[in-house]
Amino acid sequence: MVFKRKIYDKLKQWKELSGGSSAVLLEGARRIGKSTIVEEFAKNEYDDYMILDFAKEGKNVKNNFLENMNDLETFFRNLFLLKGRSLKGDHCVIIFDEVQLFPQARQAIKYLVADGRYEYIETGSLISIRKNVTDILIPSEEYRFSVSYFARSSSYKLNIFLFIKSICAKVFPSTKAFTACGIPPTTI
């Protein structure tokens, strides 16, 4: 089940304000749903999307980043050949999942954003993302925010009422799910 998180609204806000002029990086602890919410966002808000999961991508995809950033025509042709498909539509996004495992992809954001063909969303593990950047230039074209279940002033946490609402809606599918769980609808 995918919970509607506040992060989804932040992604929409980024998309509207950025207009393709920046990428967004969602960083946070492992296994909290960053990839899930980003894929759901891409399905709903873009014509098409492609995920590059750097935990699974092979040497050829990674070498494409290393060898072809100076020729983006070749880069995209090779990427689509290696992935076995291209992106269809006028408004598409490429997701760099687990970007902390391949920092060179993060460095490439500067050139990819400037090219303007696609929009870019990155996800990464909070601790690893800070460790693995010693030899790369961090792109200024990157808007970033943290994703967490925990209350921190700089985080967008999973709202406990949204969590309860999701559970109640599954158990009590009627519109009275809030009152059945003892939650006034105005708190949501």
C-alpha positions in Angstrom: 0.0 0.0 0.0 1.3 3.4 -0.9 0.5 6.1 1.7 -0.2 9.6 0.5 2.6 11.5 2.1 3.3 15.1 2.4 6.4 14.4 0.3 4.2 13.9 -2.8 2.9 17.4 -2.5 6.5 18.7 -2.1 7.4 16.9 -5.3 4.5 18.5 -7.1 5.6 21.9 -5.8 9.1 21.3 -7.0 7.9 20.2 -10.4 5.7 23.4 -10.8 8.3 25.8 -9.5 11.4 24.3 -11.2 10.0 23.9 -14.7 12.9 21.6 -15.5 15.6 24.0 -14.2 16.6 21.7 -11.4 16.7 18.1 -10.3 15.3 17.0 -6.9 17.1 14.7 -4.5 15.2 12.9 -1.8 17.5 11.7 0.9 16.6 9.7 3.9 17.0 6.5 5.9 16.9 3.2 4.0 13.6 1.4 3.5 11.2 4.3 4.3 9.5 4.5 0.9 11.5 7.1 -1.1 11.6 4.9 -4.2 8.0 3.9 -3.9 6.7 7.5 -3.6 8.9 8.7 -6.4 7.7 6.0 -8.8 4.1 6.7 -7.9 4.8 10.4 -8.5 6.4 9.7 -11.9 3.4 7.4 -13.0 0.9 10.1 -12.1 2.6 13.3 -13.0 4.6 12.5 -16.2 3.9 11.1 -19.7 6.6 8.4 -19.2 9.5 7.6 -16.8 12.6 5.5 -16.6 14.2 4.2 -13.4 18.0 3.8 -13.2 18.5 1.8 -10.0 22.2 2.0 -9.3 22.0 -1.0 -6.9 21.1 -3.1 -10.0 22.5 -1.3 -13.1 25.3 -3.0 -14.9 28.7 -1.8 -15.9 27.5 -0.7 -19.4 25.0 1.8 -18.0 27.5 3.2 -15.6 30.2 3.4 -18.2 27.8 5.4 -20.4 27.8 8.1 -17.7 31.6 8.1 -17.5 32.3 8.1 -21.2 29.5 10.2 -22.8 28.6 13.2 -20.7 30.4 15.4 -23.2 28.1 14.1 -26.0 24.5 13.8 -24.8 23.1 12.6 -28.1 25.4 9.5 -27.7 24.6 9.3 -24.0 20.8 9.1 -24.5 21.0 6.8 -27.6 23.2 4.4 -25.6 21.0 4.6 -22.5 17.9 3.8 -24.4 19.6 0.9 -26.2 21.0 -0.5 -23.0 17.6 -0.2 -21.2 15.7 -1.6 -24.2 13.3 1.3 -24.6 13.1 5.1 -25.0 10.8 7.6 -23.2 7.6 8.5 -25.0 5.8 11.8 -24.6 6.7 15.5 -24.1 7.0 15.5 -20.4 9.2 12.6 -19.1 11.4 12.0 -16.0 14.4 9.9 -15.3 14.8 8.6 -11.8 18.2 7.9 -10.3 17.5 5.5 -7.6 20.1 4.6 -4.9 22.3 7.5 -6.4 24.7 7.2 -3.4 26.0 4.0 -5.0 27.1 5.8 -8.2 28.0 9.5 -7.4 29.1 10.1 -11.0 25.4 10.1 -11.9 24.7 12.8 -9.4 27.6 14.9 -10.8 26.1 14.5 -14.3 22.9 16.2 -13.2 24.3 19.6 -14.0 24.7 18.7 -17.7 21.5 16.7 -17.9 19.3 19.5 -16.4 21.0 22.0 -18.7 20.2 19.8 -21.7 16.4 20.1 -20.9 15.1 17.0 -22.5 13.9 15.4 -19.3 13.4 16.1 -15.6 15.4 14.2 -13.0 14.6 12.8 -9.6 17.3 11.3 -7.4 16.8 9.1 -4.3 19.6 8.1 -1.9 20.4 6.8 1.6 21.0 9.7 3.9 24.3 8.5 5.5 25.8 7.1 2.3 25.0 10.2 0.2 27.2 12.3 2.4 30.1 9.8 2.4 30.3 9.2 -1.3 30.8 12.7 -2.6 34.5 13.3 -1.9 35.6 13.1 -5.5 32.6 14.7 -7.4 31.2 18.1 -7.9 27.8 18.5 -6.2 25.5 20.0 -8.7 24.0 23.4 -7.9 21.0 22.4 -10.1 19.9 20.0 -7.3 17.0 20.8 -5.0 17.1 18.4 -2.0 15.1 17.5 1.0 15.0 14.8 3.6 12.4 12.2 3.9 11.8 10.6 7.3 9.2 9.0 9.6 10.7 10.9 12.5 10.0 14.5 13.6 12.9 16.7 12.6 12.5 20.3 11.7 14.0 19.8 8.2 12.1 16.6 7.4 8.8 15.9 5.8 7.5 13.1 8.0 4.7 10.6 7.4 1.8 12.2 9.1 0.4 9.8 11.7 -3.1 10.8 10.9 -2.5 9.9 7.2 -1.3 6.6 8.4 -4.3 6.0 10.6 -6.6 7.3 7.8 -5.1 4.7 5.4 -5.6 1.9 7.8 -9.1 3.0 8.8 -10.1 3.4 5.1 -9.1 -0.2 4.4 -10.9 -1.6 7.4 -13.9 0.8 7.1 -14.2 1.6 3.4 -17.1 4.0 3.9 -16.7 7.8 4.2 -17.1 7.4 8.0 -13.7 5.9 8.4 -12.5 8.8 10.5 -15.3 8.6 13.1 -15.1 4.9 13.1 -11.5 5.2 14.3 -12.3 8.1 16.6 -10.4 10.7 14.6 -12.2 14.0 13.8 -11.9 14.7 10.1 -10.6 18.2 10.8 -7.4 16.8 12.3 -6.4 15.2 9.0 
